[in-house]
Amino acid sequence: MNIIKLLKPEAPVQANTLEEILSDIERYGEPRLGKYHNKWNCNVELNVVAVGATFKVSSEYNSHATPIAAAIECQQRVRDALDKLGKGMK
């Protein structure tokens, strides 16, 4: 289980493929990518500093035509969430 250190995201990874994007997201939890009703969704349950605390970050449900589009949106939302959490903890 990964613990997010001080709620600061690690340096962004240059990700050009679906595998690279999912590997980047995986640093914070276990990403899930699936197709539902002919649209793609990506989500991850993030492990945070507090023991036993997690929260879920997801791409927009039922709106992505490709798996990489869903993964890119999820990746950006992970970074945005970590940035906001880090600012709120100061």
Residue pairs with C-beta under 8 A, 6 or more apart in sequence:
1 47
2 27
2 28
2 29
2 47
3 47
3 48
3 49
4 28
4 46
4 47
4 48
4 49
4 82
5 49
6 49
6 86
6 89
7 48
7 49
7 82
7 85
7 86
7 89
8 82
8 86
9 28
9 78
9 79
9 82
9 83
10 27
12 24
12 79
13 20
13 23
13 24
14 20
15 21
15 23
15 24
15 75
17 68
18 33
18 67
18 68
18 71
21 68
21 71
21 72
21 75
22 31
22 33
22 42
22 71
24 75
25 31
25 42
25 44
25 71
25 74
25 75
25 78
26 44
28 44
28 46
28 47
28 78
28 82
29 44
29 45
29 46
29 47
29 54
30 44
30 45
31 42
31 43
31 44
31 71
31 74
32 42
32 43
32 44
33 40
33 41
33 42
33 67
33 70
33 71
34 40
34 41
35 41
35 67
36 61
36 62
37 62
39 61
39 62
39 63
39 64
39 65
40 59
40 64
40 65
40 66
40 67
40 69
40 70
41 58
41 59
41 60
41 61
41 62
41 64
41 70
42 58
42 59
42 64
42 67
42 70
42 71
42 73
42 74
43 56
43 57
43 58
43 59
43 74
44 56
44 57
44 58
44 74
44 78
45 54
45 55
45 56
46 54
46 55
46 56
46 57
46 78
46 81
46 82
47 54
48 54
48 55
48 85
55 81
57 74
57 77
57 78
57 81
58 74
58 77
59 69
59 70
59 71
59 73
59 74
59 77
60 73
64 70
64 73
